[in-house]
Amino acid sequence: MEAQRLNRPLRICVLGTANSPHVVARARAFQARGHTVDLISPVPGDTGGMPTRWPPAVIRNGLLRRLWLVAWTAFNLLRTRADVFHAHYAAEVGTWLASVLRRRPLVISVMGGDVLFDEQGSLGPVGRWLTRRSVRTADFVTVKTPQLARVVEGFGVAPARCDVVIWGVDGDAFAYRPDRRDAFRRRHGIDGARPVVFSPRMLVPFYDIGLIVDAWPVVSAAVGDALLVLSTFRAEPAYREQLTARARELGIKNQIMFLPPLAAEEMAEAYCGADAVVSVPPSDGFPQTVLEAAAAGRPLILSDLPRLYGLLEPETDAIYAARTPDAIAAAIIRTLADPVATARRADNACRKVRAQADFRGCVDRVEAIFQTLARDA
């Protein structure tokens, strides 16, 4: 009876974007464990039948749209009764309002860009103040790296109310399989022997995909028929056009493929179909795409961000490159030219991610936090 009381089914109100596969996967994981989960989102999205609310498109643009979003979110938060409110991403209207309206207990999962204001040039003074306030007054905060823990502790969060939860990946869902490699290449008309480098990051200026494009003539001269595959998830059309024009200018347009947005299983296939995965933004918390690629046993080329070293050591697990086209090209060429050392690094990274960033284990830890907060509320 005591165990049942301590681990009862909970009513969990999730705050996050319904078009984020990561938010949806985490919310559905708690639903699968018998908890009642309700998602409040600022935008529509496919959540696989999970109860989800987002504001009707009464007003589509401008200041009135933002005011409508605030009013709609506040109304829905005030009428929601939950044992736990769980906000994904600290720098969002839903998180701010949950804090201001004292929806308790409130757990905030910090992702990185939401609190790395100066690194990512994000938010104005009001948004930064609201984010700091929300994090500081939350009942519990999870962060993806120890460095992010230090950032939120600088906001005034006591260490006892903060824990590192990387969230991680389902190793089985992203495991490398030859049939996945074959399916990806067959579907997109890629020769089985052609070297493929995959960039899984969103096609927006912040992620500096242009650096990889600028590196490609050097890669092409060294490797020959290598293909650069770019994700178009949440792509900004103008940025895609800019990259296409740049590729045409460099004479490499036929060596670049733009993938349509992919479902989770298709993303697993894309990782398996690649010979290397590259991610070179100027700032990151700990990106899910890197964890997914590592779980799939793919060699990693990453921008040199020391916060990533805690899980993926330089040279041992991944190649870290300076954010210049020449350095990125050299890292890609080295990866493709030395399959033995490359496979060793990829295997090391895969083992570490599966051991230290297992999705189910992370859900276990957050579920225990929820149960404790609900019991003590």
C-alpha positions as CSV (number, residue, x, y, z in Angstrom):
1,M,0.0,0.0,0.0
2,E,2.8,2.4,0.8
3,A,4.5,1.8,-2.5
4,Q,1.3,2.4,-4.3
5,R,0.7,5.6,-2.5
6,L,4.2,6.8,-3.3
7,N,4.0,5.9,-7.0
8,R,0.4,6.8,-7.9
9,P,-0.7,7.8,-11.4
10,L,-0.3,11.6,-11.8
11,R,-2.0,14.3,-13.8
12,I,0.8,16.0,-15.7
13,C,0.4,19.2,-17.6
14,V,3.1,19.6,-20.1
15,L,4.1,23.0,-21.5
16,G,6.0,22.9,-24.8
17,T,5.6,23.0,-28.6
18,A,3.5,20.3,-30.1
19,N,5.6,20.4,-33.3
20,S,8.8,19.4,-31.4
21,P,9.4,15.6,-31.7
22,H,11.4,15.8,-28.5
23,V,8.7,17.4,-26.4
24,V,6.1,14.9,-27.7
25,A,8.3,11.9,-27.1
26,R,8.9,12.9,-23.5
27,A,5.3,13.6,-22.8
28,R,4.2,10.4,-24.4
29,A,6.7,8.5,-22.3
30,F,4.9,9.5,-19.2
31,Q,1.5,8.8,-20.8
32,A,2.8,5.3,-21.6
33,R,3.5,4.7,-17.8
34,G,-0.1,5.3,-16.9
35,H,0.0,9.0,-16.1
36,T,-2.7,11.4,-17.4
37,V,-0.8,13.8,-19.7
38,D,-2.2,17.0,-21.2
39,L,0.0,19.2,-23.5
40,I,-0.5,23.0,-23.8
41,S,1.3,24.3,-26.9
42,P,1.7,27.7,-28.5
43,V,1.5,26.0,-31.9
44,P,-0.3,23.1,-33.5
45,G,1.4,19.7,-34.1
46,D,0.9,16.0,-34.4
47,T,1.1,14.4,-30.9
48,G,-0.2,11.0,-31.9
49,G,-3.6,11.4,-30.2
50,M,-2.3,12.7,-26.9
51,P,-4.6,15.3,-25.4
52,T,-3.2,18.6,-26.7
53,R,-4.4,22.2,-26.7
54,W,-3.2,25.0,-28.9
55,P,-4.7,28.5,-29.6
56,P,-7.1,28.8,-32.5
57,A,-5.7,30.9,-35.3
58,V,-8.1,33.8,-34.6
59,I,-5.3,36.4,-35.1
60,R,-2.4,35.3,-37.2
61,N,0.3,37.9,-37.0
62,G,1.8,40.8,-35.1
63,L,1.3,42.2,-31.6
64,L,-2.3,41.2,-31.3
65,R,-1.3,37.6,-32.1
66,R,1.2,37.7,-29.2
67,L,-1.4,39.2,-26.8
68,W,-3.9,36.6,-27.9
69,L,-1.4,33.8,-27.2
70,V,-0.7,35.2,-23.7
71,A,-4.4,35.5,-22.9
72,W,-5.3,32.0,-24.3
73,T,-2.4,30.4,-22.5
74,A,-3.2,32.1,-19.2
75,F,-6.8,31.0,-19.4
76,N,-5.9,27.4,-20.1
77,L,-3.3,27.3,-17.3
78,L,-5.8,28.7,-14.8
79,R,-8.4,26.1,-15.6
80,T,-6.0,23.2,-15.6
81,R,-5.7,21.0,-12.4
82,A,-2.6,18.9,-12.4
83,D,-0.3,17.2,-9.9
84,V,2.8,18.5,-11.8
85,F,3.3,21.2,-14.4
86,H,6.3,20.3,-16.6
87,A,7.7,23.0,-18.9
88,H,10.1,22.1,-21.7
89,Y,12.3,25.1,-22.4
90,A,12.5,28.0,-20.0
91,A,12.2,30.8,-22.5
92,E,8.6,30.4,-23.6
93,V,5.3,32.1,-22.8
94,G,3.8,29.0,-21.2
95,T,6.7,28.6,-18.8
96,W,6.7,32.3,-17.9
97,L,2.9,32.3,-17.3
98,A,3.1,29.0,-15.2
99,S,5.5,30.8,-13.0
100,V,3.7,34.1,-12.7
101,L,0.3,32.3,-12.1
102,R,1.9,30.0,-9.5
103,R,1.0,26.8,-11.2
104,R,2.6,24.4,-8.7
105,P,4.6,22.2,-8.5
106,L,6.5,23.5,-11.5
107,V,9.4,21.6,-13.1
108,I,11.4,23.2,-15.9
109,S,13.6,21.3,-18.2
110,V,16.3,23.7,-19.4
111,M,17.6,22.8,-22.9
112,G,20.5,25.2,-23.3
113,G,19.6,28.0,-25.7
114,D,16.8,29.1,-23.4
115,V,19.3,30.2,-20.8
116,L,22.5,30.9,-22.8
117,F,21.4,34.4,-23.5
118,D,24.7,36.0,-24.5
119,E,26.0,33.0,-26.5
120,Q,22.9,32.8,-28.6
121,G,21.9,36.5,-28.6
122,S,18.4,35.4,-27.5
123,L,15.6,37.4,-25.9
124,G,15.4,41.1,-24.9
125,P,15.6,42.4,-21.3
126,V,12.0,41.5,-20.4
127,G,12.3,37.9,-21.8
128,R,15.6,37.4,-20.0
129,W,14.1,38.6,-16.7
130,L,11.0,36.4,-17.1
131,T,13.2,33.4,-17.9
132,R,15.5,34.0,-14.9
133,R,12.5,34.5,-12.7
134,S,10.7,31.4,-13.9
135,V,13.8,29.2,-13.4
136,R,14.6,30.7,-10.0
137,T,11.1,30.1,-8.7
138,A,10.5,26.7,-10.1
139,D,10.2,23.8,-7.7
140,F,12.7,21.8,-9.7
141,V,15.0,22.4,-12.7
142,T,16.6,19.8,-14.9
143,V,19.5,20.7,-17.1
144,K,21.4,18.8,-19.9
145,T,25.0,19.4,-18.7
146,P,26.8,20.4,-15.5
147,Q,27.8,23.7,-17.1
148,L,24.1,24.5,-17.6
149,A,23.6,23.6,-13.9
150,R,26.1,26.4,-13.0
151,V,24.2,28.8,-15.3
152,V,20.9,28.3,-13.5
153,E,22.5,28.3,-10.1
154,G,23.7,31.7,-11.1
155,F,20.1,32.6,-11.5
156,G,19.5,31.7,-7.9
157,V,18.5,28.0,-8.1
158,A,19.7,26.0,-5.1
159,P,21.7,22.9,-6.1
160,A,19.2,20.8,-4.2
161,R,16.5,21.9,-6.7
162,C,18.6,21.1,-9.8
163,D,19.8,17.9,-11.4
164,V,21.5,17.0,-14.7
165,V,19.1,15.0,-16.9
166,I,20.3,14.8,-20.5
167,W,17.0,13.2,-21.6
168,G,19.0,11.1,-24.0
169,V,17.7,8.8,-26.7
170,D,16.1,5.4,-27.1
171,G,19.1,3.4,-28.2
172,D,16.9,0.7,-29.8
173,A,15.0,3.3,-31.9
174,F,18.1,4.8,-33.4
175,A,20.4,1.7,-33.5
176,Y,22.4,1.1,-36.7
177,R,21.0,-1.5,-39.0
178,P,22.2,-2.3,-42.5
179,D,18.6,-2.5,-43.7
180,R,18.0,1.1,-42.5
181,R,21.1,2.2,-44.4
182,D,19.9,0.5,-47.6
183,A,16.4,1.8,-47.2
184,F,17.6,5.4,-46.9
185,R,19.9,5.3,-49.8
186,R,17.4,3.4,-52.0
187,R,14.6,5.9,-51.2
188,H,16.7,8.9,-52.1
189,G,18.5,7.4,-55.0
190,I,22.0,7.4,-53.4
191,D,24.5,4.9,-54.6
192,G,25.5,2.4,-51.8
193,A,29.2,3.2,-52.0
194,R,28.9,7.0,-52.2
195,P,30.3,8.8,-49.1
196,V,27.5,10.7,-47.4
197,V,27.8,13.4,-44.8
198,F,24.6,14.4,-43.0
199,S,23.7,17.6,-41.3
200,P,20.6,17.0,-39.1
201,R,20.3,20.5,-37.6
202,M,17.5,22.9,-38.5
203,L,18.0,24.8,-41.7
204,V,18.1,28.3,-40.1
205,P,21.0,30.8,-40.0
206,F,21.8,30.2,-36.4
207,Y,23.1,26.6,-37.1
208,D,25.6,27.9,-39.7
209,I,25.0,25.2,-42.3
210,G,26.6,27.7,-44.7
211,L,30.0,26.8,-43.1
212,I,29.6,23.2,-44.2
213,V,28.5,24.3,-47.7
214,D,31.6,26.5,-47.9
215,A,33.8,23.6,-46.8
216,W,32.4,21.3,-49.5
217,P,34.6,22.3,-52.5
218,V,37.7,21.2,-50.4
219,V,35.9,18.0,-49.4
220,S,34.9,17.3,-53.0
221,A,38.4,17.8,-54.3
222,A,39.8,15.3,-51.8
223,V,37.0,12.7,-51.7
224,G,35.4,13.1,-55.2
225,D,31.8,12.0,-55.2
226,A,30.9,12.8,-51.5
227,L,27.3,13.9,-51.0
228,L,26.2,16.5,-48.4
229,V,22.7,15.8,-47.1
230,L,20.9,18.6,-45.3
231,S,17.8,18.4,-43.2
232,T,15.0,20.9,-43.9
233,F,13.2,20.5,-40.6
234,R,11.8,23.9,-39.8
235,A,13.7,25.4,-42.7
236,E,13.6,29.1,-43.4
237,P,12.9,29.3,-47.1
238,A,15.1,32.3,-47.6
239,Y,18.0,30.6,-46.0
240,R,17.5,27.5,-48.1
241,E,17.6,29.7,-51.2
242,Q,20.7,31.4,-49.9
243,L,22.5,28.0,-49.5
244,T,21.3,26.8,-52.9
245,A,22.7,30.0,-54.5
246,R,26.0,29.6,-52.7
247,A,26.3,25.9,-53.8
248,R,25.6,27.0,-57.4
249,E,28.3,29.7,-57.1
250,L,30.8,27.1,-55.7
251,G,30.0,24.6,-58.4
252,I,28.7,22.0,-56.0
253,K,25.0,22.2,-56.4
254,N,24.8,18.6,-57.6
255,Q,26.7,17.4,-54.5
256,I,24.0,18.7,-52.0
257,M,20.7,17.0,-51.3
258,F,17.9,18.7,-49.2
259,L,15.9,16.1,-47.3
260,P,12.2,16.8,-46.5
261,P,11.3,16.9,-42.8
262,L,11.5,13.3,-41.5
263,A,9.6,11.3,-38.9
264,A,11.6,9.5,-36.2
265,E,12.0,6.2,-38.0
266,E,13.0,8.1,-41.2
267,M,15.6,10.1,-39.1
268,A,17.0,6.8,-37.8
269,E,17.4,5.6,-41.4
270,A,19.0,8.9,-42.4
271,Y,21.6,8.5,-39.6
272,C,22.3,4.9,-40.7
273,G,22.6,6.0,-44.3
274,A,25.4,8.5,-43.5
275,D,29.1,7.9,-43.2
276,A,29.5,11.0,-40.9
277,V,27.3,13.5,-39.1
278,V,28.3,17.1,-38.8
279,S,27.0,19.8,-36.4
280,V,28.7,23.1,-36.2
281,P,26.5,25.8,-34.5
282,P,28.2,28.6,-32.4
283,S,26.4,27.5,-29.3
284,D,24.5,24.4,-28.0
285,G,23.2,22.9,-24.8
286,F,23.5,19.2,-25.7
287,P,21.7,18.6,-29.0
288,Q,19.4,15.6,-29.3
289,T,20.5,15.1,-32.9
290,V,24.1,14.5,-31.7
291,L,22.9,11.9,-29.2
292,E,20.7,10.2,-31.9
293,A,23.6,10.1,-34.3
294,A,25.9,8.6,-31.7
295,A,23.4,6.0,-30.7
296,A,23.3,5.0,-34.4
297,G,27.0,4.5,-34.3
298,R,27.7,7.4,-36.7
299,P,31.0,9.3,-36.6
300,L,30.6,12.8,-35.3
301,I,32.2,16.1,-36.3
302,L,31.2,18.8,-33.9
303,S,31.9,22.5,-33.3
304,D,34.4,22.9,-30.5
305,L,32.2,23.5,-27.5
306,P,33.8,22.3,-24.2
307,R,30.4,21.7,-22.6
308,L,30.1,18.6,-24.8
309,Y,33.4,17.1,-23.6
310,G,31.8,15.7,-20.5
311,L,30.0,13.0,-22.5
312,L,32.0,12.9,-25.8
313,E,35.7,13.3,-25.4
314,P,37.7,15.0,-28.1
315,E,39.4,12.5,-30.4
316,T,38.4,9.6,-28.3
317,D,34.7,9.9,-29.2
318,A,34.3,12.7,-31.7
319,I,36.3,15.1,-33.8
320,Y,35.8,18.7,-32.7
321,A,36.5,21.3,-35.3
322,A,37.0,25.1,-35.3
323,R,34.1,26.9,-37.0
324,T,35.8,27.7,-40.2
325,P,35.2,26.0,-43.6
326,D,38.9,24.8,-43.8
327,A,38.8,23.2,-40.3
328,I,35.4,21.6,-41.0
329,A,36.6,20.3,-44.4
330,A,39.7,18.9,-42.8
331,A,37.7,17.1,-40.2
332,I,35.3,15.6,-42.8
333,I,38.2,14.5,-45.0
334,R,40.0,12.9,-42.0
335,T,36.8,11.1,-41.0
336,L,36.1,9.7,-44.4
337,A,39.8,8.8,-45.2
338,D,40.5,6.7,-42.0
339,P,37.7,4.2,-41.5
340,V,39.5,2.3,-38.8
341,A,40.1,5.2,-36.4
342,T,36.7,6.6,-37.4
343,A,34.9,3.4,-36.5
344,R,36.7,3.3,-33.2
345,R,35.6,6.8,-32.3
346,A,32.0,6.1,-33.4
347,D,31.9,2.9,-31.3
348,N,33.2,4.7,-28.2
349,A,30.6,7.4,-28.6
350,C,27.8,4.9,-29.1
351,R,28.7,3.0,-26.0
352,K,28.9,6.1,-23.9
353,V,25.5,7.5,-25.1
354,R,23.8,4.2,-24.5
355,A,25.3,3.9,-21.0
356,Q,24.9,7.5,-19.9
357,A,22.1,9.0,-22.0
358,D,19.5,6.3,-22.0
359,F,16.0,7.8,-22.5
360,R,14.2,5.4,-20.3
361,G,16.6,5.9,-17.5
362,C,16.1,9.7,-17.8
363,V,12.3,9.3,-17.7
364,D,12.7,7.2,-14.6
365,R,14.6,10.0,-12.8
366,V,12.2,12.7,-13.8
367,E,9.2,10.5,-12.9
368,A,10.7,10.1,-9.4
369,I,11.0,13.9,-9.1
370,F,7.4,14.3,-10.1
371,Q,6.3,11.7,-7.5
372,T,8.2,13.4,-4.8
373,L,6.9,16.9,-5.6
374,A,3.3,15.7,-6.0
375,R,3.5,13.9,-2.6
376,D,4.9,16.9,-0.9
377,A,2.6,19.5,-2.5
